[in-house]
């Protein structure tokens, strides 16, 4: 009995606040007659080669998961088009340590500075267009940042450190891409 009263109270609270459960439709797409969507190849204005593929895949995956529009592979079959440009995809040292703190230094200077962590920055601009009338419905630029530990900090000091750091950078870019695309979807749907 207590459980049903709690459930009813929660329903009343959320119904008054405008919260609703989402189904297979979005007002943004429905009101503009967008049932099929073309995801244009992502433009890369950063110095990181290949990040455009990561972002493109994140966009397609997120929109396809929603089920409210169908992704098509040809622009001519689409009601709308989403375009994205990677503005920044970079990482820089966030924490510095010295070589002697990582491992005993037998040769060379012990006070060489080595990164112990890196900050990754990813920023992307988005644009949504209705193709039948060439009307831009939505634009936004979003950015996220995340850190990862350097391989030297994990005791992997040596010739593979750069490869491990680059691999962690790629992984972090994938996580940030998914997060930014989720934010972009929320931004689009919050218009209506």
Secondary structure, DSSP 8 states (H G I E B T S, - for coil): -HHHHHHHHHHHHHHHTT-----S--HHHHHTT--EEEE---EE-SS-TTHHHHHHHHHHHHHHHH-SSEEESSGGG-SEEEEEEEEEEEEEEEEEEEHHHHS---SS-TT-EEEEEEEEEEEEEEEEEETTTTEEEEEEEEEEEEEEE-TTTTT--STTHHHHHHHHHHHHHHHHHHHHHHHHHHHHHT--
